Amino acid sequence: MTSRIRALNEELYQDFQENKKVTTSSILTKLTKLRRELRKSINENKCSWCECDIEKFRDKTSRTEYLISGLCQDCQDATFKEAN
Ligand SMILES: [Zn+2]
């Protein structure tokens, strides 16, 4: 089961990858939708990626990161490990 956020992320990525002739407004529409979904999952105290219930964060930085990306501690760890 894919979350709405994953689907939107995927769409944006595909458009970019395929170098489609996308209009700025269509990208903005998708980004707006993405942000709306993100805010919704934060309001529900859920992870925007794996959709688990948020329990706790390791530190204040992780907590702040959650308010930006909506990622739970596990997903943050996975994301930032990949980035390194
Ligand atoms: Zn997660």
PDB file of the backbone (N, CA, C, O) and the ligand in Angstrom, with CONECT records:
HET     ZN  A 101       1
ATOM      1  N   MET A   1       0.846  -1.200   0.000  1.00  0.00           N
ATOM      2  CA  MET A   1       0.000   0.000   0.000  1.00  0.00           C
ATOM      3  C   MET A   1       0.880   1.248   0.000  1.00  0.00           C
ATOM      4  O   MET A   1       1.761   1.404   0.845  1.00  0.00           O
ATOM      5  N   THR A   2       0.629   2.106  -0.938  1.00  0.00           N
ATOM      6  CA  THR A   2       1.428   3.332  -1.004  1.00  0.00           C
ATOM      7  C   THR A   2       0.671   4.497  -0.420  1.00  0.00           C
ATOM      8  O   THR A   2      -0.526   4.667  -0.651  1.00  0.00           O
ATOM      9  N   SER A   3       1.378   5.283   0.328  1.00  0.00           N
ATOM     10  CA  SER A   3       0.752   6.461   0.888  1.00  0.00           C
ATOM     11  C   SER A   3       0.633   7.527  -0.195  1.00  0.00           C
ATOM     12  O   SER A   3       1.319   7.476  -1.216  1.00  0.00           O
ATOM     13  N   ARG A   4      -0.217   8.457   0.039  1.00  0.00           N
ATOM     14  CA  ARG A   4      -0.438   9.566  -0.900  1.00  0.00           C
ATOM     15  C   ARG A   4       0.866  10.339  -1.104  1.00  0.00           C
ATOM     16  O   ARG A   4       1.184  10.765  -2.215  1.00  0.00           O
ATOM     17  N   ILE A   5       1.598  10.506  -0.034  1.00  0.00           N
ATOM     18  CA  ILE A   5       2.844  11.266  -0.111  1.00  0.00           C
ATOM     19  C   ILE A   5       3.870  10.550  -0.985  1.00  0.00           C
ATOM     20  O   ILE A   5       4.556  11.175  -1.794  1.00  0.00           O
ATOM     21  N   ARG A   6       3.966   9.240  -0.812  1.00  0.00           N
ATOM     22  CA  ARG A   6       4.890   8.467  -1.636  1.00  0.00           C
ATOM     23  C   ARG A   6       4.521   8.572  -3.097  1.00  0.00           C
ATOM     24  O   ARG A   6       5.382   8.744  -3.960  1.00  0.00           O
ATOM     25  N   ALA A   7       3.231   8.467  -3.369  1.00  0.00           N
ATOM     26  CA  ALA A   7       2.757   8.537  -4.746  1.00  0.00           C
ATOM     27  C   ALA A   7       3.098   9.879  -5.373  1.00  0.00           C
ATOM     28  O   ALA A   7       3.534   9.944  -6.522  1.00  0.00           O
ATOM     29  N   LEU A   8       2.897  10.944  -4.617  1.00  0.00           N
ATOM     30  CA  LEU A   8       3.193  12.287  -5.134  1.00  0.00           C
ATOM     31  C   LEU A   8       4.686  12.473  -5.353  1.00  0.00           C
ATOM     32  O   LEU A   8       5.111  13.046  -6.356  1.00  0.00           O
ATOM     33  N   ASN A   9       5.465  11.991  -4.421  1.00  0.00           N
ATOM     34  CA  ASN A   9       6.918  12.047  -4.538  1.00  0.00           C
ATOM     35  C   ASN A   9       7.363  11.355  -5.815  1.00  0.00           C
ATOM     36  O   ASN A   9       8.184  11.862  -6.580  1.00  0.00           O
ATOM     37  N   GLU A  10       6.793  10.193  -6.011  1.00  0.00           N
ATOM     38  CA  GLU A  10       7.103   9.367  -7.170  1.00  0.00           C
ATOM     39  C   GLU A  10       6.755  10.104  -8.463  1.00  0.00           C
ATOM     40  O   GLU A  10       7.542  10.120  -9.409  1.00  0.00           O
ATOM     41  N   GLU A  11       5.589  10.702  -8.493  1.00  0.00           N
ATOM     42  CA  GLU A  11       5.152  11.453  -9.670  1.00  0.00           C
ATOM     43  C   GLU A  11       6.110  12.577 -10.003  1.00  0.00           C
ATOM     44  O   GLU A  11       6.493  12.772 -11.156  1.00  0.00           O
ATOM     45  N   LEU A  12       6.491  13.317  -8.964  1.00  0.00           N
ATOM     46  CA  LEU A  12       7.407  14.436  -9.167  1.00  0.00           C
ATOM     47  C   LEU A  12       8.752  13.943  -9.680  1.00  0.00           C
ATOM     48  O   LEU A  12       9.360  14.559 -10.556  1.00  0.00           O
ATOM     49  N   TYR A  13       9.203  12.837  -9.129  1.00  0.00           N
ATOM     50  CA  TYR A  13      10.484  12.265  -9.517  1.00  0.00           C
ATOM     51  C   TYR A  13      10.439  11.773 -10.964  1.00  0.00           C
ATOM     52  O   TYR A  13      11.366  12.004 -11.741  1.00  0.00           O
ATOM     53  N   GLN A  14       9.352  11.096 -11.309  1.00  0.00           N
ATOM     54  CA  GLN A  14       9.187  10.592 -12.672  1.00  0.00           C
ATOM     55  C   GLN A  14       9.188  11.720 -13.686  1.00  0.00           C
ATOM     56  O   GLN A  14       9.863  11.636 -14.712  1.00  0.00           O
ATOM     57  N   ASP A  15       8.446  12.760 -13.409  1.00  0.00           N
ATOM     58  CA  ASP A  15       8.399  13.909 -14.309  1.00  0.00           C
ATOM     59  C   ASP A  15       9.798  14.443 -14.554  1.00  0.00           C
ATOM     60  O   ASP A  15      10.168  14.792 -15.675  1.00  0.00           O
ATOM     61  N   PHE A  16      10.551  14.495 -13.493  1.00  0.00           N
ATOM     62  CA  PHE A  16      11.907  15.007 -13.566  1.00  0.00           C
ATOM     63  C   PHE A  16      12.790  14.055 -14.369  1.00  0.00           C
ATOM     64  O   PHE A  16      13.537  14.484 -15.249  1.00  0.00           O
ATOM     65  N   GLN A  17      12.699  12.764 -14.062  1.00  0.00           N
ATOM     66  CA  GLN A  17      13.522  11.745 -14.712  1.00  0.00           C
ATOM     67  C   GLN A  17      13.265  11.676 -16.216  1.00  0.00           C
ATOM     68  O   GLN A  17      14.191  11.593 -17.023  1.00  0.00           O
ATOM     69  N   GLU A  18      11.988  11.712 -16.564  1.00  0.00           N
ATOM     70  CA  GLU A  18      11.638  11.566 -17.975  1.00  0.00           C
ATOM     71  C   GLU A  18      11.758  12.879 -18.727  1.00  0.00           C
ATOM     72  O   GLU A  18      11.488  12.962 -19.925  1.00  0.00           O
ATOM     73  N   ASN A  19      12.161  13.880 -18.006  1.00  0.00           N
ATOM     74  CA  ASN A  19      12.345  15.196 -18.600  1.00  0.00           C
ATOM     75  C   ASN A  19      11.102  15.631 -19.372  1.00  0.00           C
ATOM     76  O   ASN A  19      11.178  16.199 -20.462  1.00  0.00           O
ATOM     77  N   LYS A  20       9.989  15.347 -18.776  1.00  0.00           N
ATOM     78  CA  LYS A  20       8.710  15.678 -19.396  1.00  0.00           C
ATOM     79  C   LYS A  20       8.559  17.185 -19.488  1.00  0.00           C
ATOM     80  O   LYS A  20       9.140  17.954 -18.722  1.00  0.00           O
ATOM     81  N   LYS A  21       7.766  17.558 -20.446  1.00  0.00           N
ATOM     82  CA  LYS A  21       7.454  18.979 -20.549  1.00  0.00           C
ATOM     83  C   LYS A  21       6.368  19.290 -19.543  1.00  0.00           C
ATOM     84  O   LYS A  21       5.183  19.336 -19.874  1.00  0.00           O
ATOM     85  N   VAL A  22       6.792  19.502 -18.317  1.00  0.00           N
ATOM     86  CA  VAL A  22       5.812  19.814 -17.294  1.00  0.00           C
ATOM     87  C   VAL A  22       5.769  21.309 -17.079  1.00  0.00           C
ATOM     88  O   VAL A  22       6.792  21.992 -17.110  1.00  0.00           O
ATOM     89  N   THR A  23       4.599  21.790 -16.869  1.00  0.00           N
ATOM     90  CA  THR A  23       4.470  23.216 -16.615  1.00  0.00           C
ATOM     91  C   THR A  23       4.801  23.496 -15.159  1.00  0.00           C
ATOM     92  O   THR A  23       4.621  22.646 -14.287  1.00  0.00           O
ATOM     93  N   THR A  24       5.281  24.686 -14.918  1.00  0.00           N
ATOM     94  CA  THR A  24       5.606  25.076 -13.556  1.00  0.00           C
ATOM     95  C   THR A  24       4.374  24.954 -12.670  1.00  0.00           C
ATOM     96  O   THR A  24       4.466  24.543 -11.513  1.00  0.00           O
ATOM     97  N   SER A  25       3.235  25.311 -13.219  1.00  0.00           N
ATOM     98  CA  SER A  25       2.025  25.282 -12.399  1.00  0.00           C
ATOM     99  C   SER A  25       1.648  23.848 -12.003  1.00  0.00           C
ATOM    100  O   SER A  25       1.126  23.625 -10.911  1.00  0.00           O
ATOM    101  N   SER A  26       1.909  22.885 -12.880  1.00  0.00           N
ATOM    102  CA  SER A  26       1.574  21.510 -12.503  1.00  0.00           C
ATOM    103  C   SER A  26       2.508  21.005 -11.407  1.00  0.00           C
ATOM    104  O   SER A  26       2.093  20.256 -10.523  1.00  0.00           O
ATOM    105  N   ILE A  27       3.767  21.419 -11.472  1.00  0.00           N
ATOM    106  CA  ILE A  27       4.708  21.054 -10.409  1.00  0.00           C
ATOM    107  C   ILE A  27       4.280  21.703  -9.095  1.00  0.00           C
ATOM    108  O   ILE A  27       4.269  21.066  -8.041  1.00  0.00           O
ATOM    109  N   LEU A  28       3.932  22.968  -9.184  1.00  0.00           N
ATOM    110  CA  LEU A  28       3.515  23.685  -7.973  1.00  0.00           C
ATOM    111  C   LEU A  28       2.261  23.067  -7.368  1.00  0.00           C
ATOM    112  O   LEU A  28       2.126  22.979  -6.148  1.00  0.00           O
ATOM    113  N   THR A  29       1.353  22.644  -8.228  1.00  0.00           N
ATOM    114  CA  THR A  29       0.135  22.001  -7.739  1.00  0.00           C
ATOM    115  C   THR A  29       0.477  20.744  -6.956  1.00  0.00           C
ATOM    116  O   THR A  29      -0.056  20.498  -5.873  1.00  0.00           O
ATOM    117  N   LYS A  30       1.392  19.942  -7.536  1.00  0.00           N
ATOM    118  CA  LYS A  30       1.793  18.712  -6.853  1.00  0.00           C
ATOM    119  C   LYS A  30       2.519  18.995  -5.547  1.00  0.00           C
ATOM    120  O   LYS A  30       2.303  18.314  -4.544  1.00  0.00           O
ATOM    121  N   LEU A  31       3.379  20.004  -5.569  1.00  0.00           N
ATOM    122  CA  LEU A  31       4.110  20.349  -4.349  1.00  0.00           C
ATOM    123  C   LEU A  31       3.155  20.837  -3.261  1.00  0.00           C
ATOM    124  O   LEU A  31       3.327  20.536  -2.080  1.00  0.00           O
ATOM    125  N   THR A  32       2.148  21.595  -3.685  1.00  0.00           N
ATOM    126  CA  THR A  32       1.163  22.081  -2.717  1.00  0.00           C
ATOM    127  C   THR A  32       0.414  20.918  -2.101  1.00  0.00           C
ATOM    128  O   THR A  32       0.185  20.881  -0.892  1.00  0.00           O
ATOM    129  N   LYS A  33       0.032  19.958  -2.949  1.00  0.00           N
ATOM    130  CA  LYS A  33      -0.653  18.759  -2.462  1.00  0.00           C
ATOM    131  C   LYS A  33       0.232  18.013  -1.476  1.00  0.00           C
ATOM    132  O   LYS A  33      -0.213  17.559  -0.421  1.00  0.00           O
ATOM    133  N   LEU A  34       1.503  17.901  -1.855  1.00  0.00           N
ATOM    134  CA  LEU A  34       2.472  17.189  -1.031  1.00  0.00           C
ATOM    135  C   LEU A  34       2.580  17.829   0.351  1.00  0.00           C
ATOM    136  O   LEU A  34       2.580  17.142   1.372  1.00  0.00           O
ATOM    137  N   ARG A  35       2.672  19.163   0.359  1.00  0.00           N
ATOM    138  CA  ARG A  35       2.774  19.878   1.634  1.00  0.00           C
ATOM    139  C   ARG A  35       1.522  19.702   2.471  1.00  0.00           C
ATOM    140  O   ARG A  35       1.586  19.582   3.695  1.00  0.00           O
ATOM    141  N   ARG A  36       0.373  19.687   1.789  1.00  0.00           N
ATOM    142  CA  ARG A  36      -0.891  19.531   2.510  1.00  0.00           C
ATOM    143  C   ARG A  36      -0.944  18.151   3.178  1.00  0.00           C
ATOM    144  O   ARG A  36      -1.344  18.022   4.335  1.00  0.00           O
ATOM    145  N   GLU A  37      -0.533  17.125   2.424  1.00  0.00           N
ATOM    146  CA  GLU A  37      -0.519  15.767   2.978  1.00  0.00           C
ATOM    147  C   GLU A  37       0.461  15.670   4.140  1.00  0.00           C
ATOM    148  O   GLU A  37       0.206  15.002   5.143  1.00  0.00           O
ATOM    149  N   LEU A  38       1.586  16.354   3.975  1.00  0.00           N
ATOM    150  CA  LEU A  38       2.624  16.355   5.004  1.00  0.00           C
ATOM    151  C   LEU A  38       2.092  16.946   6.304  1.00  0.00           C
ATOM    152  O   LEU A  38       2.288  16.398   7.388  1.00  0.00           O
ATOM    153  N   ARG A  39       1.410  18.086   6.161  1.00  0.00           N
ATOM    154  CA  ARG A  39       0.868  18.759   7.337  1.00  0.00           C
ATOM    155  C   ARG A  39      -0.176  17.881   8.009  1.00  0.00           C
ATOM    156  O   ARG A  39      -0.273  17.825   9.235  1.00  0.00           O
ATOM    157  N   LYS A  40      -0.960  17.192   7.173  1.00  0.00           N
ATOM    158  CA  LYS A  40      -1.999  16.317   7.705  1.00  0.00           C
ATOM    159  C   LYS A  40      -1.371  15.201   8.555  1.00  0.00           C
ATOM    160  O   LYS A  40      -1.826  14.915   9.663  1.00  0.00           O
ATOM    161  N   SER A  41      -0.323  14.583   8.012  1.00  0.00           N
ATOM    162  CA  SER A  41       0.281  13.471   8.762  1.00  0.00           C
ATOM    163  C   SER A  41       0.965  13.968  10.033  1.00  0.00           C
ATOM    164  O   SER A  41       0.999  13.255  11.036  1.00  0.00           O
ATOM    165  N   ILE A  42       1.510  15.183   9.999  1.00  0.00           N
ATOM    166  CA  ILE A  42       2.116  15.748  11.211  1.00  0.00           C
ATOM    167  C   ILE A  42       1.021  16.030  12.258  1.00  0.00           C
ATOM    168  O   ILE A  42       1.204  15.780  13.449  1.00  0.00           O
ATOM    169  N   ASN A  43      -0.101  16.549  11.790  1.00  0.00           N
ATOM    170  CA  ASN A  43      -1.223  16.798  12.705  1.00  0.00           C
ATOM    171  C   ASN A  43      -1.722  15.522  13.354  1.00  0.00           C
ATOM    172  O   ASN A  43      -2.143  15.518  14.511  1.00  0.00           O
ATOM    173  N   GLU A  44      -1.667  14.431  12.588  1.00  0.00           N
ATOM    174  CA  GLU A  44      -2.125  13.139  13.117  1.00  0.00           C
ATOM    175  C   GLU A  44      -1.029  12.418  13.879  1.00  0.00           C
ATOM    176  O   GLU A  44      -1.225  11.311  14.379  1.00  0.00           O
ATOM    177  N   ASN A  45       0.137  13.068  13.960  1.00  0.00           N
ATOM    178  CA  ASN A  45       1.279  12.490  14.659  1.00  0.00           C
ATOM    179  C   ASN A  45       1.729  11.175  14.033  1.00  0.00           C
ATOM    180  O   ASN A  45       2.047  10.205  14.722  1.00  0.00           O
ATOM    181  N   LYS A  46       1.743  11.178  12.703  1.00  0.00           N
ATOM    182  CA  LYS A  46       2.175   9.992  11.975  1.00  0.00           C
ATOM    183  C   LYS A  46       3.362  10.327  11.090  1.00  0.00           C
ATOM    184  O   LYS A  46       3.591  11.480  10.726  1.00  0.00           O
ATOM    185  N   CYS A  47       4.115   9.278  10.754  1.00  0.00           N
ATOM    186  CA  CYS A  47       5.243   9.461   9.855  1.00  0.00           C
ATOM    187  C   CYS A  47       4.718   9.629   8.433  1.00  0.00           C
ATOM    188  O   CYS A  47       3.814   8.908   8.011  1.00  0.00           O
ATOM    189  N   SER A  48       5.284  10.579   7.699  1.00  0.00           N
ATOM    190  CA  SER A  48       4.800  10.843   6.346  1.00  0.00           C
ATOM    191  C   SER A  48       5.261   9.768   5.371  1.00  0.00           C
ATOM    192  O   SER A  48       4.721   9.653   4.270  1.00  0.00           O
ATOM    193  N   TRP A  49       6.243   8.991   5.765  1.00  0.00           N
ATOM    194  CA  TRP A  49       6.789   7.981   4.864  1.00  0.00           C
ATOM    195  C   TRP A  49       6.271   6.576   5.164  1.00  0.00           C
ATOM    196  O   TRP A  49       5.638   5.960   4.307  1.00  0.00           O
ATOM    197  N   CYS A  50       6.528   6.063   6.359  1.00  0.00           N
ATOM    198  CA  CYS A  50       6.122   4.687   6.667  1.00  0.00           C
ATOM    199  C   CYS A  50       4.753   4.648   7.343  1.00  0.00           C
ATOM    200  O   CYS A  50       4.205   3.570   7.574  1.00  0.00           O
ATOM    201  N   GLU A  51       4.211   5.793   7.655  1.00  0.00           N
ATOM    202  CA  GLU A  51       2.871   5.928   8.246  1.00  0.00           C
ATOM    203  C   GLU A  51       2.714   5.307   9.634  1.00  0.00           C
ATOM    204  O   GLU A  51       1.599   5.006  10.060  1.00  0.00           O
ATOM    205  N   CYS A  52       3.825   5.116  10.334  1.00  0.00           N
ATOM    206  CA  CYS A  52       3.730   4.608  11.694  1.00  0.00           C
ATOM    207  C   CYS A  52       3.324   5.758  12.619  1.00  0.00           C
ATOM    208  O   CYS A  52       3.416   6.927  12.245  1.00  0.00           O
ATOM    209  N   ASP A  53       2.877   5.417  13.819  1.00  0.00           N
ATOM    210  CA  ASP A  53       2.574   6.455  14.798  1.00  0.00           C
ATOM    211  C   ASP A  53       3.880   6.947  15.393  1.00  0.00           C
ATOM    212  O   ASP A  53       4.776   6.162  15.705  1.00  0.00           O
ATOM    213  N   ILE A  54       3.971   8.253  15.543  1.00  0.00           N
ATOM    214  CA  ILE A  54       5.190   8.820  16.100  1.00  0.00           C
ATOM    215  C   ILE A  54       5.238   8.561  17.594  1.00  0.00           C
ATOM    216  O   ILE A  54       4.278   8.852  18.307  1.00  0.00           O
ATOM    217  N   GLU A  55       6.343   8.017  18.071  1.00  0.00           N
ATOM    218  CA  GLU A  55       6.453   7.793  19.507  1.00  0.00           C
ATOM    219  C   GLU A  55       7.408   8.781  20.146  1.00  0.00           C
ATOM    220  O   GLU A  55       7.000   9.667  20.897  1.00  0.00           O
ATOM    221  N   LYS A  56       8.670   8.617  19.840  1.00  0.00           N
ATOM    222  CA  LYS A  56       9.592   9.591  20.420  1.00  0.00           C
ATOM    223  C   LYS A  56      10.786   9.831  19.499  1.00  0.00           C
ATOM    224  O   LYS A  56      11.055   9.068  18.571  1.00  0.00           O
ATOM    225  N   PHE A  57      11.478  10.909  19.792  1.00  0.00           N
ATOM    226  CA  PHE A  57      12.649  11.251  19.003  1.00  0.00           C
ATOM    227  C   PHE A  57      13.877  11.251  19.893  1.00  0.00           C
ATOM    228  O   PHE A  57      13.801  11.462  21.104  1.00  0.00           O
ATOM    229  N   ARG A  58      15.005  11.007  19.254  1.00  0.00           N
ATOM    230  CA  ARG A  58      16.251  10.906  19.999  1.00  0.00           C
ATOM    231  C   ARG A  58      16.627  12.239  20.663  1.00  0.00           C
ATOM    232  O   ARG A  58      17.077  12.282  21.808  1.00  0.00           O
ATOM    233  N   ASP A  59      16.430  13.304  19.916  1.00  0.00           N
ATOM    234  CA  ASP A  59      16.807  14.614  20.461  1.00  0.00           C
ATOM    235  C   ASP A  59      15.960  15.722  19.830  1.00  0.00           C
ATOM    236  O   ASP A  59      15.071  15.470  19.016  1.00  0.00           O
ATOM    237  N   LYS A  60      16.264  16.937  20.230  1.00  0.00           N
ATOM    238  CA  LYS A  60      15.500  18.085  19.765  1.00  0.00           C
ATOM    239  C   LYS A  60      15.633  18.283  18.258  1.00  0.00           C
ATOM    240  O   LYS A  60      14.684  18.694  17.590  1.00  0.00           O
ATOM    241  N   THR A  61      16.823  17.984  17.728  1.00  0.00           N
ATOM    242  CA  THR A  61      17.059  18.134  16.295  1.00  0.00           C
ATOM    243  C   THR A  61      16.131  17.230  15.490  1.00  0.00           C
ATOM    244  O   THR A  61      15.560  17.642  14.481  1.00  0.00           O
ATOM    245  N   SER A  62      15.995  15.997  15.955  1.00  0.00           N
ATOM    246  CA  SER A  62      15.124  15.042  15.264  1.00  0.00           C
ATOM    247  C   SER A  62      13.671  15.473  15.335  1.00  0.00           C
ATOM    248  O   SER A  62      12.909  15.320  14.380  1.00  0.00           O
ATOM    249  N   ARG A  63      13.305  16.014  16.485  1.00  0.00           N
ATOM    250  CA  ARG A  63      11.939  16.503  16.690  1.00  0.00           C
ATOM    251  C   ARG A  63      11.646  17.652  15.703  1.00  0.00           C
ATOM    252  O   ARG A  63      10.580  17.709  15.090  1.00  0.00           O
ATOM    253  N   THR A  64      12.613  18.551  15.573  1.00  0.00           N
ATOM    254  CA  THR A  64      12.469  19.681  14.645  1.00  0.00           C
ATOM    255  C   THR A  64      12.401  19.176  13.215  1.00  0.00           C
ATOM    256  O   THR A  64      11.599  19.651  12.411  1.00  0.00           O
ATOM    257  N   GLU A  65      13.249  18.212  12.910  1.00  0.00           N
ATOM    258  CA  GLU A  65      13.257  17.630  11.572  1.00  0.00           C
ATOM    259  C   GLU A  65      11.888  17.039  11.240  1.00  0.00           C
ATOM    260  O   GLU A  65      11.428  17.121  10.101  1.00  0.00           O
ATOM    261  N   TYR A  66      11.250  16.448  12.233  1.00  0.00           N
ATOM    262  CA  TYR A  66       9.920  15.873  12.016  1.00  0.00           C
ATOM    263  C   TYR A  66       8.927  16.943  11.565  1.00  0.00           C
ATOM    264  O   TYR A  66       8.095  16.707  10.689  1.00  0.00           O
ATOM    265  N   LEU A  67       9.028  18.102  12.166  1.00  0.00           N
ATOM    266  CA  LEU A  67       8.107  19.182  11.822  1.00  0.00           C
ATOM    267  C   LEU A  67       8.349  19.709  10.411  1.00  0.00           C
ATOM    268  O   LEU A  67       7.484  20.360   9.826  1.00  0.00           O
ATOM    269  N   ILE A  68       9.530  19.423   9.871  1.00  0.00           N
ATOM    270  CA  ILE A  68       9.844  19.861   8.515  1.00  0.00           C
ATOM    271  C   ILE A  68       9.504  18.765   7.501  1.00  0.00           C
ATOM    272  O   ILE A  68       8.795  19.009   6.525  1.00  0.00           O
ATOM    273  N   SER A  69      10.017  17.562   7.743  1.00  0.00           N
ATOM    274  CA  SER A  69       9.887  16.497   6.747  1.00  0.00           C
ATOM    275  C   SER A  69       8.778  15.514   7.071  1.00  0.00           C
ATOM    276  O   SER A  69       8.324  14.780   6.193  1.00  0.00           O
ATOM    277  N   GLY A  70       8.332  15.491   8.336  1.00  0.00           N
ATOM    278  CA  GLY A  70       7.298  14.551   8.740  1.00  0.00           C
ATOM    279  C   GLY A  70       7.811  13.131   8.900  1.00  0.00           C
ATOM    280  O   GLY A  70       7.022  12.187   8.954  1.00  0.00           O
ATOM    281  N   LEU A  71       9.131  12.971   8.978  1.00  0.00           N
ATOM    282  CA  LEU A  71       9.708  11.629   9.075  1.00  0.00           C
ATOM    283  C   LEU A  71       9.899  11.195  10.520  1.00  0.00           C
ATOM    284  O   LEU A  71      10.335  11.984  11.358  1.00  0.00           O
ATOM    285  N   CYS A  72       9.569   9.926  10.813  1.00  0.00           N
ATOM    286  CA  CYS A  72       9.811   9.383  12.147  1.00  0.00           C
ATOM    287  C   CYS A  72      11.311   9.158  12.337  1.00  0.00           C
ATOM    288  O   CYS A  72      12.091   9.299  11.396  1.00  0.00           O
ATOM    289  N   GLN A  73      11.697   8.817  13.532  1.00  0.00           N
ATOM    290  CA  GLN A  73      13.124   8.639  13.828  1.00  0.00           C
ATOM    291  C   GLN A  73      13.774   7.593  12.911  1.00  0.00           C
ATOM    292  O   GLN A  73      14.862   7.814  12.379  1.00  0.00           O
ATOM    293  N   ASP A  74      13.104   6.468  12.734  1.00  0.00           N
ATOM    294  CA  ASP A  74      13.657   5.406  11.887  1.00  0.00           C
ATOM    295  C   ASP A  74      13.861   5.876  10.448  1.00  0.00           C
ATOM    296  O   ASP A  74      14.901   5.622   9.842  1.00  0.00           O
ATOM    297  N   CYS A  75      12.865   6.556   9.919  1.00  0.00           N
ATOM    298  CA  CYS A  75      12.959   7.025   8.538  1.00  0.00           C
ATOM    299  C   CYS A  75      14.022   8.113   8.408  1.00  0.00           C
ATOM    300  O   CYS A  75      14.726   8.177   7.401  1.00  0.00           O
ATOM    301  N   GLN A  76      14.138   8.963   9.421  1.00  0.00           N
ATOM    302  CA  GLN A  76      15.195   9.982   9.405  1.00  0.00           C
ATOM    303  C   GLN A  76      16.552   9.303   9.381  1.00  0.00           C
ATOM    304  O   GLN A  76      17.431   9.682   8.607  1.00  0.00           O
ATOM    305  N   ASP A  77      16.719   8.301  10.231  1.00  0.00           N
ATOM    306  CA  ASP A  77      17.996   7.586  10.282  1.00  0.00           C
ATOM    307  C   ASP A  77      18.322   6.983   8.922  1.00  0.00           C
ATOM    308  O   ASP A  77      19.449   7.097   8.440  1.00  0.00           O
ATOM    309  N   ALA A  78      17.332   6.341   8.305  1.00  0.00           N
ATOM    310  CA  ALA A  78      17.535   5.707   7.006  1.00  0.00           C
ATOM    311  C   ALA A  78      17.875   6.737   5.938  1.00  0.00           C
ATOM    312  O   ALA A  78      18.772   6.528   5.122  1.00  0.00           O
ATOM    313  N   THR A  79      17.146   7.856   5.953  1.00  0.00           N
ATOM    314  CA  THR A  79      17.355   8.893   4.948  1.00  0.00           C
ATOM    315  C   THR A  79      18.727   9.513   5.060  1.00  0.00           C
ATOM    316  O   THR A  79      19.424   9.684   4.059  1.00  0.00           O
ATOM    317  N   PHE A  80      19.120   9.851   6.281  1.00  0.00           N
ATOM    318  CA  PHE A  80      20.382  10.564   6.427  1.00  0.00           C
ATOM    319  C   PHE A  80      21.574   9.640   6.317  1.00  0.00           C
ATOM    320  O   PHE A  80      22.683  10.084   6.024  1.00  0.00           O
ATOM    321  N   LYS A  81      21.355   8.358   6.549  1.00  0.00           N
ATOM    322  CA  LYS A  81      22.440   7.396   6.348  1.00  0.00           C
ATOM    323  C   LYS A  81      22.734   7.289   4.856  1.00  0.00           C
ATOM    324  O   LYS A  81      23.890   7.281   4.432  1.00  0.00           O
ATOM    325  N   GLU A  82      21.651   7.208   4.060  1.00  0.00           N
ATOM    326  CA  GLU A  82      21.791   7.123   2.612  1.00  0.00           C
ATOM    327  C   GLU A  82      22.507   8.335   2.046  1.00  0.00           C
ATOM    328  O   GLU A  82      23.320   8.233   1.127  1.00  0.00           O
ATOM    329  N   ALA A  83      22.183   9.483   2.622  1.00  0.00           N
ATOM    330  CA  ALA A  83      22.747  10.725   2.091  1.00  0.00           C
ATOM    331  C   ALA A  83      24.240  10.808   2.324  1.00  0.00           C
ATOM    332  O   ALA A  83      24.953  11.484   1.583  1.00  0.00           O
ATOM    333  N   ASN A  84      24.717  10.122   3.352  1.00  0.00           N
ATOM    334  CA  ASN A  84      26.139  10.234   3.652  1.00  0.00           C
ATOM    335  C   ASN A  84      27.003   9.390   2.738  1.00  0.00           C
ATOM    336  O   ASN A  84      28.226   9.386   2.876  1.00  0.00           O
TER     337      ASN A  84
HETATM  338 ZN    ZN A 101       8.706   6.463   9.298  1.00  0.00          ZN2+
END
